[in-house]
Amino acid sequence: MRTKTIVMGRLCSGAGFIMLLLAACAPVRPPVEAIPIVTPAVDRWQEIRGWMPYPHTTPLPPAATTVLDGVYVRFDPRQEERPPCRRCPPYPPEGGVWKLQLEQGVFRVYHPATGWRTLGSFAVDGDQITFFNDPQCHLAIGRFTWQRNEEGVHFSLLADDCESGTRSRNFTAQTWQSCQPPNHEAAVTGHWRTPEGCE
């Protein structure tokens, strides 16, 4: 019995040695690298163009074309960085391109550099335009006059209590240049100066 135990022990020791030898001689395989998951970039401008406002305070206006319908841009020349904030105000005072779309009673505002955006309702009555149902200041109604010339559309404040005037300052800071060609010939030939940010 004792002899059998010794033989078995030697066999096990020998088998263990062979296993270690095989492991040492086995080729070293490089670690498997994780394949990065590519997240498709979201075009936030196209995304918001598919959104519709919510009637926070006022029923949505009928989806009818207005004389101001179109896409407009303005360029804010400020270059200084805004201090970080935990609860940033609506319509933050950011430099760069700002985009505005007016389309059948829906307005959309977008700042490409930061991704900031909002939308709401608007109504045109003569030379006045009213903005409402804006989630950034859902109880506020903004009233402006508008003037259009070769450069685009300019808004002048009548009354707007959206967050201490942040929206009115944004809308009236500069003329919003039109992204629509000035005439049919320009649309066909492309011979017109497209404002920065209309892409």
Rosetta blueprint (number, residue, H / E / L):
1 M L
2 R H
3 T H
4 K H
5 T H
6 I H
7 V H
8 M H
9 G H
10 R H
11 L H
12 C H
13 S H
14 G H
15 A H
16 G H
17 F H
18 I H
19 M H
20 L H
21 L H
22 L H
23 A H
24 A H
25 C H
26 A L
27 P L
28 V L
29 R L
30 P L
31 P L
32 V L
33 E L
34 A L
35 I L
36 P L
37 I L
38 V L
39 T L
40 P L
41 A L
42 V L
43 D L
44 R H
45 W H
46 Q H
47 E H
48 I H
49 R L
50 G L
51 W L
52 M L
53 P L
54 Y L
55 P L
56 H L
57 T L
58 T L
59 P L
60 L L
61 P L
62 P L
63 A L
64 A L
65 T L
66 T L
67 V L
68 L L
69 D L
70 G E
71 V E
72 Y E
73 V E
74 R E
75 F E
76 D E
77 P L
78 R L
79 Q L
80 E L
81 E L
82 R L
83 P L
84 P L
85 C L
86 R L
87 R L
88 C L
89 P L
90 P L
91 Y L
92 P L
93 P L
94 E L
95 G L
96 G E
97 V E
98 W E
99 K E
100 L E
101 Q E
102 L E
103 E E
104 Q L
105 G L
106 V E
107 F E
108 R E
109 V E
110 Y E
111 H E
112 P L
113 A L
114 T L
115 G L
116 W E
117 R E
118 T E
119 L E
120 G E
121 S E
122 F E
123 A E
124 V E
125 D E
126 G L
127 D L
128 Q E
129 I E
130 T E
131 F E
132 F E
133 N L
134 D L
135 P H
136 Q H
137 C H
138 H L
139 L L
140 A L
141 I L
142 G E
143 R E
144 F E
145 T E
146 W E
147 Q E
148 R E
149 N L
150 E L
151 E L
152 G E
153 V E
154 H E
155 F E
156 S E
157 L E
158 L E
159 A E
160 D L
161 D L
162 C L
163 E H
164 S H
165 G H
166 T H
167 R H
168 S H
169 R H
170 N H
171 F H
172 T H
173 A L
174 Q L
175 T L
176 W E
177 Q E
178 S E
179 C L
180 Q L
181 P L
182 P L
183 N L
184 H H
185 E H
186 A H
187 A H
188 V H
189 T H
190 G L
191 H L
192 W L
193 R L
194 T L
195 P L
196 E L
197 G L
198 C L
199 E L
